Amino acid sequence: PPVMLVELLFQAACVSLFLSSGQGRVYPARKKPASFAVERRRVGPHVCFPGSGSGCCPGWMLSPGSGKCTLPLCSFGCGGGSCIAPNLCLCPDGEQGITCPEPPGTCGEYGCDLSCNHGGCQEVARVCPIGFSMAETANGVRCTDINECQSAACEGTCVNTEGGFACECGAGRELSADRRSCRDTDECQATPCQHRCENSVGSYRCSCRPGYHLHGNRHSCV
């Protein structure tokens, strides 16, 4: 009958509409992840990704102007020179190396401070470390080691060191707690004798219990 034909045509239209709308849901346009989009924007030389931080390869950093990894890093600094490649400096004298030597200044190896008063400023050398004194040389102010042994009160021998001094005692004696005076070393604490040990200044003597006599090696008992 015509009514049934109309119903069949209506159902077919519904199925067709459902399939067409279903296809749109099953195959949507996939959006790229945000991280992938960021990595795609980081183009140019010396780019290592996926990586940490800026995505630049080790030894390189982002250039503020271009935003690309074109700025080399020099870990030790280049002083008055410029960094031309990772850990490679171009120095004012044309030499290349991992760093550039600082030009010698009038204040020497410890640099300068400014001393200012009444509107005028001048460079003055910094104070030298303990154990050093300031001396004027042909290359400017230098800090030289003080020989403390000229005034140090050591009971034994005084040895001057870089920035200080040390006291030493002779054989059979050791430094006291004050690190200046000497005291006798008690050799008997090391138990050199088989039976008995008697300490003396700078030495010791072994002896044996009754019924034994001291061996010729002066340490063992027979």
Sequence and secondary structure as in RCSB ss.txt:
>XXXX:A:sequence
PPVMLVELLFQAACVSLFLSSGQGRVYPARKKPASFAVERRRVGPHVCFPGSGSGCCPGWMLSPGSGKCTLPLCS
FGCGGGSCIAPNLCLCPDGEQGITCPEPPGTCGEYGCDLSCNHGGCQEVARVCPIGFSMAETANGVRCTDINECQ
SAACEGTCVNTEGGFACECGAGRELSADRRSCRDTDECQATPCQHRCENSVGSYRCSCRPGYHLHGNRHSCV
>XXXX:A:secstr
 HHHHHHHHHHHHHHHHHHHHHHHHHS      HHHHHHHH  STTB  S STT B TTEE  TTT SS EE  T
T  TTSEEEETTEEE TTS EESS      TTGGG EEEEEETTEEEEEE    TTEEEEEETTEEEEEE  GGG
T   SSEEEEETTEEEEE  TTEEE TTSSSEEE  GGGG  SSSEEEEETTEEEEE  TT  B TTSS B 
